[in-house]
């Protein structure tokens, strides 16, 4: 049962028709892993922390750099050369004392992630390279955990929610096979507009709340793309690939 302080803290959230006490208690009981605490992970973590997600596992081996500060909104100048995961955990814990944050300061591959997936309800992929994304997806397939993945480059962003807890869902390897992989995933060479990362990270948090509160019809998988120049969204449906050797055990 929610405490009186929690009722006050989450009052505007509790008023939303699809939410209420039951959804808030589900948030409090949930554990979410956020892999990557950069331009996507910072806003996603902020909104999940303030929404009352009970435990956040924050995974990133990188240190804060001066070049991060235009888009990674959890960090300050005094954080430079300190581990992102540890700084993020401190800031989020101070922001909401009702939640718990665990910092994991090391490279997260599929084996490392597997050590945490038993206690996790869903995973947010906020990384910035394709190899890491595929490893995360592979681990979520193995443990049947929902995965919310996003990326951004320049003025463009993409978002996909993979219900890997259901047999009918494609995995990230299926998405790449169909040619719907979206924009290149390396802002270190091509640059990125900070607010576009904020939009995509916020959308990841929104999708996570929808999954945890069991809101909406997730029978189909859609890739959502955002064009910051025009302000327009585009969506395309993604189907599981029968040739995918990651999520289809019968594929050759």
C-alpha positions, 0 to 999 in steps of 0.5 A: 500500500502506498504511503501518504507521502507517496500519494502526495508525490505521485498525485498527478500521476495517480489521477491519470485514468489508466493508472491509479493506485494499482499501477503505482504499486506495480511501478514500486515493485518493478526493477528496470535495467538501463544500459547506457547513461548517456544522452538517452539514458539520462532522460529515461532514468530521470522520468522512471525515477520520478515516476516511482520505479522501485529499483533502477539498475544503471549500467555504464562503464564510461566516465563523464567527459566535457563533451557529454554535457550538452546532452547528458542532463544528469551531469555537471562540470564537477562530475568530469572524470567520474563514473557516469553510473555512480553519478547518475545513481547519486542524483536519482536517489537524491531526486526520489528517496523512495526508490533504489539505484544500483550502479554497475560500472563496467562494460555490459555484454550479454554475459554480464547482463544475464547476471541481472536479468533474473530480477529485472522486469524490463530493459532499456537499451540506451547504448550508442553502438550496434554490437552492444545493442545486439548483445542486449537484444540477444540476452533479452530473448534468452530471458524473455524480457521486454526491451525498449530500444532507442537511438538518435543521430543528427536531427533524427531519432528512432524508437522500438518496443520489443515484447520479447516476453512474447513469442510473437515479437521480433528481436533487434536482429529481425529489425536489422534484417528487414532494413528498418534499422534506422539512422546510424548509431554513432553521434561521436562522428556525425553529431546529434541535437541534444533535445532529440535525445531527450525526446527519444529517452522520454519516449523510452520511459513512457513505453516502460511505464505502459508495459509495467502498467499493462496499458495498450495493445502491444500485439504488433511491433512498430518502429517509430522514427522522429524527424526533428527538422520537420517535427514529424513522426513516421511508423513502420510495422516490424514482423519477426523474421523466419530466418532469424537465428536469435529469436527463431529456434527453427531457423537455419 
